[in-house]
C-alpha cells in the first residue's frame, strides 16, 4: 500500500496500540484477536469507519465485518453504528451485504 493514492489521497497503513487521535484516521481495521479494541469502539471520534472480522464484530459496535462462508468472503454491516459515527453507507453496499443490522 505504500505510495498508493486514491482520489488524490495517500493511503497509509499503520499498526497502532491505542485509538487514533481525532482526524488522524478515516478507517480502522480491527483484527479478530484484538478483543480489547472492541470495548473502545463507541469512544471513537465521528467519521471513522470501523472494519473487522467475524459476525460478532458488528454486534459489538463495528460497522463492517468480513465473514468467510462456504469458502467465500462475505460481509455484514451495522448501519446504526455507521450512522452514529456520522457515516452514510451506500445503498449499493447495503444491498450486497450478507446481513444489515439496523
DSSP file (Angstrom, degrees, kcal/mol; ACC not computed):
  #  RESIDUE AA STRUCTURE BP1 BP2  ACC     N-H-->O    O-->H-N    N-H-->O    O-->H-N    TCO  KAPPA ALPHA  PHI   PSI    X-CA   Y-CA   Z-CA
    1    1 A X    >         0   0    0      0, 0.0     3,-2.3     0, 0.0    10,-0.3   0.000 360.0 360.0 360.0 -16.6    0.0    0.0    0.0
    2    2 A X  T 3   +     0   0    0      1,-0.3    10,-0.1     8,-0.1     3,-0.1  -0.311 360.0  10.4 -58.4 129.7    3.0    2.3    0.4
    3    3 A X  T 3  S+     0   0    0      8,-0.4    -1,-0.3     1,-0.3     2,-0.1   0.347  92.6 140.1  85.4  -6.5    2.8    5.1   -2.1
    4    4 A X    <   -     0   0    0     -3,-2.3     7,-2.4     7,-0.3     2,-0.4  -0.436  33.1-163.6 -71.5 142.8   -0.7    4.3   -3.2
    5    5 A X  E     -A   10   0A   0      5,-0.2     2,-0.4    -2,-0.1     5,-0.2  -0.998   7.2-174.6-129.9 131.1   -3.0    7.2   -3.9
    6    6 A X  E >  S-A    9   0A   0      3,-2.6     3,-1.9    -2,-0.4    -2,-0.0  -0.994  75.2 -13.7-127.4 125.9   -6.8    7.0   -4.1
    7    7 A X  T 3  S-     0   0    0     -2,-0.4    -1,-0.1     1,-0.3     3,-0.1   0.856 130.3 -52.8  51.8  39.1   -9.0   10.0   -5.1
    8    8 A X  T 3  S+     0   0    0      1,-0.2     2,-0.4    -3,-0.0    -1,-0.3   0.560 115.9 112.9  78.8   8.2   -6.0   12.3   -4.5
    9    9 A X  E <   -A    6   0A   0     -3,-1.9    -3,-2.6     0, 0.0    -1,-0.2  -0.938  66.3-123.1-118.2 136.8   -5.3   11.0   -1.0
   10   10 A X  E     -A    5   0A   0     -2,-0.4     2,-0.5    -5,-0.2    -5,-0.2  -0.501  22.7-136.2 -72.9 141.6   -2.3    9.0    0.1
   11   11 A X        -     0   0    0     -7,-2.4    -8,-0.4   -10,-0.3     2,-0.4  -0.865  23.8-178.0 -99.2 132.1   -3.0    5.6    1.7
   12   12 A X        -     0   0    0     -2,-0.5     2,-0.5   -10,-0.1   -10,-0.1  -0.998  12.2-158.9-131.0 134.4   -1.0    4.8    4.8
   13   13 A X        +     0   0    0     -2,-0.4     2,-0.4     2,-0.0    -2,-0.0  -0.959  19.6 171.0-113.6 126.9   -1.3    1.6    6.8
   14   14 A X        -     0   0    0     -2,-0.5     2,-0.5     2,-0.0    -2,-0.0  -0.990  31.8-132.3-135.6 143.3   -0.1    1.6   10.4
   15   15 A X        -     0   0    0     -2,-0.4     2,-0.3     2,-0.0    -2,-0.0  -0.826  34.0-170.2 -88.9 131.7   -0.3   -0.8   13.3
   16   16 A X        -     0   0    0     -2,-0.5     3,-0.1     1,-0.1     4,-0.1  -0.897  29.4-164.1-125.3 154.6   -1.5    1.0   16.4
   17   17 A X  S    S+     0   0    0     -2,-0.3     2,-0.3     1,-0.1    -1,-0.1   0.598  80.7  36.7-106.8 -18.6   -1.7    0.1   20.0
   18   18 A X  S    S-     0   0    0      1,-0.0    -1,-0.1     3,-0.0     3,-0.1  -0.887 101.0 -78.5-130.9 161.1   -4.1    2.9   21.1
   19   19 A X        -     0   0    0     -2,-0.3    -2,-0.1     1,-0.1    -1,-0.0  -0.283  57.3-104.4 -58.2 142.6   -7.1    4.5   19.5
   20   20 A X        -     0   0    0      1,-0.1    25,-0.3    -4,-0.1     3,-0.1  -0.346  36.1-104.9 -69.7 150.0   -6.0    7.1   16.9
   21   21 A X    >   -     0   0    0      1,-0.2     3,-1.8    -3,-0.1     4,-0.3  -0.321  56.8 -69.9 -68.3 159.1   -6.3   10.8   17.8
   22   22 A X  T 3  S+     0   0    0      1,-0.3    -1,-0.2     2,-0.1    22,-0.0  -0.164 117.4   6.1 -52.3 139.8   -9.2   12.8   16.2
   23   23 A X  T 3  S+     0   0    0      2,-0.2    -1,-0.3    23,-0.2     3,-0.1   0.564 102.3 100.5  64.1  13.9   -8.9   13.4   12.4
   24   24 A X  S <  S+     0   0    0     -3,-1.8     2,-0.3     1,-0.2    -2,-0.1   0.518  82.6  38.0 -99.7  -6.4   -5.8   11.2   12.1
   25   25 A X        -     0   0    0     -4,-0.3    -2,-0.2     1,-0.1    -1,-0.2  -1.000  45.3-179.1-148.4 139.0   -7.7    8.2   10.7
   26   26 A X  S    S+     0   0    0     -2,-0.3    23,-2.9     1,-0.3     2,-0.4   0.667  81.0  29.5-109.0 -26.7  -10.6    7.5    8.4
   27   27 A X  E     -b   49   0B   0     21,-0.2     2,-0.5     2,-0.0    -1,-0.3  -0.994  62.2-165.7-134.9 141.2  -10.7    3.7    8.6
   28   28 A X  E     -b   50   0B   0     21,-3.0    23,-2.9    -2,-0.4     2,-0.5  -0.975   5.5-160.4-129.7 117.8   -9.8    1.4   11.4
   29   29 A X  E     -b   51   0B   0     -2,-0.5     2,-0.6    21,-0.2    23,-0.2  -0.862   8.9-160.7 -98.2 127.4   -9.3   -2.3   10.8
   30   30 A X  E     -b   52   0B   0     21,-3.0    23,-0.5    -2,-0.5     2,-0.1  -0.933  12.3-136.0-112.6 119.1   -9.6   -4.4   13.9
   31   31 A X    >   -     0   0    0     -2,-0.6     3,-1.8    21,-0.1    21,-0.0  -0.393  25.0-114.2 -69.0 150.9   -8.1   -7.9   13.9
   32   32 A X  T 3  S+     0   0    0      1,-0.3    -1,-0.1    -2,-0.1    20,-0.0   0.822 115.0  59.2 -55.1 -34.7  -10.2  -10.6   15.5
   33   33 A X  T 3  S+     0   0    0      1,-0.2     2,-1.9     2,-0.1    -1,-0.3   0.673  82.4  87.0 -72.0 -16.1   -7.6  -11.1   18.2
   34   34 A X    X>  +     0   0    0     -3,-1.8     4,-0.8     1,-0.2     3,-0.7  -0.429  47.2 154.4 -84.9  65.4   -7.9   -7.5   19.3
   35   35 A X  H 3>  +     0   0    0     -2,-1.9     4,-0.7     1,-0.2     3,-0.4   0.810  66.1  61.2 -65.8 -31.4  -10.8   -8.1   21.8
   36   36 A X  H >> S+     0   0    0     -3,-0.3     3,-0.6     1,-0.2     4,-0.6   0.832  96.9  60.0 -65.2 -31.5   -9.8   -5.1   23.9
   37   37 A X  H X> S+     0   0    0     -3,-0.7     3,-1.3     1,-0.2     4,-0.7   0.854  93.0  66.1 -65.3 -33.9  -10.4   -2.7   21.0
   38   38 A X  H >< S+     0   0    0     -4,-0.8     3,-0.8    -3,-0.4     4,-0.4   0.852  96.1  56.4 -56.3 -35.2  -14.0   -3.8   20.7
   39   39 A X  H << S+     0   0    0     -4,-0.7    -1,-0.3    -3,-0.6     3,-0.3   0.767 108.2  47.9 -67.8 -24.4  -14.7   -2.2   24.1
   40   40 A X  H X< S+     0   0    0     -3,-1.3     3,-1.5    -4,-0.6     4,-0.4   0.486  80.5  98.1 -97.4  -3.7  -13.4    1.1   22.8
   41   41 A X  G X< S+     0   0    0     -3,-0.8     3,-1.7    -4,-0.7    -1,-0.2   0.886  80.0  55.5 -53.9 -43.7  -15.3    1.3   19.5
   42   42 A X  G 3  S+     0   0    0     -4,-0.4    -1,-0.3     1,-0.3    -2,-0.1   0.755 102.7  58.2 -63.4 -20.1  -18.1    3.5   20.9
   43   43 A X  G <  S+     0   0    0     -3,-1.5    -1,-0.3    -4,-0.1    -2,-0.2   0.462  78.9 116.1 -90.3   0.7  -15.5    6.1   22.0
   44   44 A X  S <  S-     0   0    0     -3,-1.7     3,-0.1    -4,-0.4   -23,-0.1  -0.340  75.5-103.5 -64.7 149.6  -14.0    6.6   18.6
   45   45 A X    >   -     0   0    0    -25,-0.3     3,-1.0     1,-0.1    -1,-0.1  -0.387  48.2 -86.8 -69.9 153.4  -14.4   10.1   17.1
   46   46 A X  T 3  S+     0   0    0      1,-0.2   -23,-0.2    -3,-0.1    40,-0.2  -0.226 109.0  40.2 -59.0 149.5  -17.2   10.5   14.5
   47   47 A X  T 3  S+     0   0    0     38,-2.2     2,-0.6     1,-0.2    -1,-0.2   0.408  78.6 122.6  94.9  -1.5  -16.2    9.8   10.9
   48   48 A X    <   -     0   0    0     -3,-1.0     2,-0.5    37,-0.1    -1,-0.2  -0.853  53.3-144.9 -98.8 119.8  -14.0    6.8   11.4
   49   49 A X  E     -b   27   0B   0    -23,-2.9   -21,-3.0    -2,-0.6     2,-0.5  -0.707  14.6-150.7 -81.6 125.0  -15.2    3.7    9.5
   50   50 A X  E     -b   28   0B   0     -2,-0.5    14,-1.9   -23,-0.2    13,-0.9  -0.864  16.1-179.3-104.5 131.1  -14.6    0.5   11.6
   51   51 A X  E     +bc  29  64B   0    -23,-2.9   -21,-3.0    -2,-0.5     2,-0.2  -0.973  12.8 147.3-128.8 138.9  -13.9   -2.8    9.8
   52   52 A X  E     -bc  30  65B   0     12,-2.4    14,-2.7    -2,-0.4     2,-0.4  -0.754  39.7 -87.0-151.3-162.7  -13.2   -6.1   11.4
   53   53 A X  E    S+ c   0  66B   0    -23,-0.5     4,-0.2    12,-0.3    14,-0.2  -0.942  74.5  25.8-124.5 141.8  -13.6   -9.9   11.2
   54   54 A X  S >> S-     0   0    0     12,-2.8     3,-1.5    -2,-0.4     4,-0.5   0.293  82.7 -89.4  88.9 147.8  -16.4  -12.2   12.3
   55   55 A X  H 3> S+     0   0    0      1,-0.3     4,-1.1     2,-0.2     3,-0.5   0.776 120.1  65.6 -62.5 -27.4  -20.1  -11.7   12.8
   56   56 A X  H 3> S+     0   0    0      1,-0.2     4,-1.6     2,-0.2    -1,-0.3   0.748  86.5  73.2 -68.2 -21.1  -19.7  -10.7   16.4
   57   57 A X  H <4>S+     0   0    0     -3,-1.5     5,-2.6     1,-0.2     3,-0.3   0.927  99.4  42.8 -60.4 -45.9  -17.8   -7.5   15.2
   58   58 A X  H ><5S+     0   0    0     -4,-0.5     3,-1.2    -3,-0.5    -1,-0.2   0.839 111.5  55.3 -71.1 -30.7  -21.0   -5.8   14.0
   59   59 A X  H 3<5S+     0   0    0     -4,-1.1    -1,-0.2     1,-0.2    -2,-0.2   0.788 106.4  53.3 -68.7 -25.7  -22.9   -7.0   17.1
   60   60 A X  T 3<5S-     0   0    0     -4,-1.6    -1,-0.2    -3,-0.3    -2,-0.2   0.231 133.9 -83.8 -95.1  13.2  -20.2   -5.3   19.2
   61   61 A X  T < 5S+     0   0    0     -3,-1.2    -3,-0.2     1,-0.3    -2,-0.1   0.437  84.6 134.8 104.0  -0.9  -20.5   -1.9   17.5
   62   62 A X      < -     0   0    0     -5,-2.6    -1,-0.3    -6,-0.2    19,-0.2  -0.392  48.1-142.3 -74.5 161.4  -18.3   -2.4   14.5
   63   63 A X  S    S+     0   0    0    -13,-0.9    15,-2.6     1,-0.3     2,-0.4   0.877  78.4  20.5 -96.1 -43.2  -19.6   -1.2   11.1
   64   64 A X  E     -cD  51  77B   0    -14,-1.9   -12,-2.4    13,-0.2     2,-0.4  -0.996  64.6-173.0-131.8 130.9  -18.4   -3.7    8.6
   65   65 A X  E     -cD  52  76B   0     11,-2.4    11,-2.4    -2,-0.4     2,-0.3  -0.985  17.0-140.3-127.6 126.5  -17.3   -7.3    9.3
   66   66 A X  E     -cD  53  75B   0    -14,-2.7   -12,-2.8    -2,-0.4     2,-0.4  -0.661  23.7-175.7 -81.7 137.7  -15.8   -9.7    6.9
   67   67 A X  E     - D   0  74B   0      7,-2.9     7,-3.6    -2,-0.3     2,-0.6  -0.999  22.5-135.0-136.0 135.2  -17.0  -13.3    7.3
   68   68 A X  E     + D   0  73B   0     -2,-0.4     2,-0.4     5,-0.2     5,-0.2  -0.821  30.5 172.1 -92.1 124.8  -15.9  -16.5    5.4
   69   69 A X  E >   - D   0  72B   0      3,-3.3     3,-1.3    -2,-0.6    -2,-0.1  -0.979  68.4 -13.8-137.1 120.1  -18.9  -18.5    4.3
   70   70 A X  T 3  S-     0   0    0     -2,-0.4    -1,-0.1     1,-0.3     3,-0.1   0.910 128.3 -55.1  52.0  46.2  -18.6  -21.6    2.1
   71   71 A X  T 3  S+     0   0    0      1,-0.2     2,-0.4    -3,-0.0    -1,-0.3   0.656 119.4 109.8  62.8  19.7  -15.0  -20.5    1.2
   72   72 A X  E <  S-D   69   0B   0     -3,-1.3    -3,-3.3    -5,-0.0     2,-0.6  -0.952  70.7-122.7-122.2 144.4  -16.2  -17.1    0.1
   73   73 A X  E     +D   68   0B   0     -2,-0.4    -5,-0.2    -5,-0.2     2,-0.2  -0.768  39.6 166.1 -87.8 123.1  -15.7  -13.8    1.8
   74   74 A X  E     -D   67   0B   0     -7,-3.6    -7,-2.9    -2,-0.6     2,-0.3  -0.661  20.0-140.5-121.1 178.6  -18.9  -12.0    2.6
   75   75 A X  E     -D   66   0B   0     -9,-0.3    23,-3.1    21,-0.2    24,-0.8  -1.000   5.2-151.0-148.1 150.3  -19.6   -9.1    4.9
   76   76 A X  E     -De  65  99B   0    -11,-2.4   -11,-2.4    -2,-0.3     2,-0.4  -0.829  16.3-148.3-113.4 156.4  -22.1   -7.9    7.4
   77   77 A X  E     -De  64 100B   0     22,-2.5    24,-3.4    -2,-0.3     2,-0.7  -0.971  13.9-154.5-130.3 140.2  -23.0   -4.3    8.2
   78   78 A X  E  >  - e   0 101B   0    -15,-2.6     4,-1.7    -2,-0.4    24,-0.2  -0.879  17.2-179.0-108.7  94.6  -24.1   -2.4   11.3
   79   79 A X  H  > S+     0   0    0     22,-2.0     4,-2.4    -2,-0.7    23,-0.2   0.824  78.5  56.9 -66.3 -32.5  -25.9    0.5    9.8
   80   80 A X  H  > S+     0   0    0     21,-0.9     4,-2.4     2,-0.2    -1,-0.2   0.908 105.7  49.9 -65.5 -42.7  -26.8    2.0   13.2
   81   81 A X  H  > S+     0   0    0    -19,-0.2     4,-1.1     2,-0.2    -2,-0.2   0.902 111.6  49.1 -63.4 -40.5  -23.1    2.2   14.2
   82   82 A X  H ><>S+     0   0    0     -4,-1.7     5,-2.9     1,-0.2     3,-0.5   0.930 111.6  48.3 -64.3 -45.0  -22.2    3.9   10.9
   83   83 A X  H ><5S+     0   0    0     -4,-2.4     3,-1.6     1,-0.2    -2,-0.2   0.883 107.1  56.4 -63.0 -37.9  -25.0    6.4   11.4
   84   84 A X  H 3<5S+     0   0    0     -4,-2.4    -1,-0.2     1,-0.3    -2,-0.2   0.793 106.8  50.4 -63.7 -27.3  -23.9    7.1   14.9
   85   85 A X  T <<5S-     0   0    0     -4,-1.1   -38,-2.2    -3,-0.5    -1,-0.3   0.367 124.0-106.1 -90.7   4.4  -20.4    7.9   13.6
   86   86 A X  T < 5S+     0   0    0     -3,-1.6     2,-0.4     1,-0.3    -3,-0.2   0.719  78.2 132.6  80.3  20.8  -22.0   10.3   11.0
   87   87 A X      < -     0   0    0     -5,-2.9     2,-0.5    -6,-0.2    -1,-0.3  -0.863  43.2-156.9-109.1 140.8  -21.4    8.0    8.1
   88   88 A X        -     0   0    0     -2,-0.4     2,-0.3    -3,-0.1     3,-0.1  -0.970  15.7-145.5-115.1 119.3  -23.9    7.0    5.4
   89   89 A X        -     0   0    0     -2,-0.5     5,-0.0   -10,-0.1   -10,-0.0  -0.612  27.9 -98.0 -86.8 144.1  -23.2    3.8    3.7
   90   90 A X     >  -     0   0    0     -2,-0.3     4,-2.3     1,-0.1     5,-0.2  -0.251  20.1-132.6 -59.3 140.4  -24.1    3.4    0.0
   91   91 A X  H  > S+     0   0    0      1,-0.2     4,-2.0     2,-0.2    -1,-0.1   0.825 109.7  58.1 -64.2 -29.9  -27.4    1.6   -0.8
   92   92 A X  H  > S+     0   0    0      2,-0.2     4,-1.0     1,-0.2    -1,-0.2   0.900 106.9  47.0 -65.0 -40.4  -25.4   -0.5   -3.3
   93   93 A X  H  > S+     0   0    0      1,-0.2     4,-0.7     2,-0.2     3,-0.5   0.915 111.5  50.8 -65.9 -43.6  -23.1   -1.7   -0.5
   94   94 A X  H >< S+     0   0    0     -4,-2.3     3,-0.6     1,-0.2    -2,-0.2   0.865 106.1  56.6 -62.0 -36.5  -26.1   -2.4    1.8
   95   95 A X  H 3< S+     0   0    0     -4,-2.0    -1,-0.2     1,-0.2    -2,-0.2   0.784 110.2  42.7 -68.4 -28.1  -27.8   -4.4   -1.0
   96   96 A X  H 3< S+     0   0    0     -4,-1.0   -21,-0.2    -3,-0.5    -1,-0.2   0.457  89.2 112.8 -98.8  -0.8  -24.9   -6.8   -1.4
   97   97 A X    <<  -     0   0    0     -4,-0.7   -21,-0.2    -3,-0.6     3,-0.1  -0.388  69.6-133.3 -69.6 148.3  -24.2   -7.3    2.3
   98   98 A X  S    S+     0   0    0    -23,-3.1     2,-0.3     1,-0.3   -22,-0.2   0.897  89.7   0.0 -65.8 -40.9  -24.9  -10.7    3.8
   99   99 A X  E     -e   76   0B   0    -24,-0.8   -22,-2.5     2,-0.0     2,-0.4  -0.994  61.0-156.2-149.3 150.3  -26.7   -9.0    6.7
  100  100 A X  E     -e   77   0B   0     -2,-0.3     2,-0.5   -24,-0.2   -22,-0.2  -0.977   9.6-156.0-130.5 118.2  -27.5   -5.5    7.8
  101  101 A X  E      e   78   0B   0    -24,-3.4   -22,-2.0    -2,-0.4   -21,-0.9  -0.820 360.0 360.0 -93.3 129.9  -28.2   -4.6   11.4
  102  102 A X              0   0    0     -2,-0.5    -1,-0.1   -23,-0.2   -24,-0.1   0.370 360.0 360.0-114.8 360.0  -30.3   -1.6   11.9
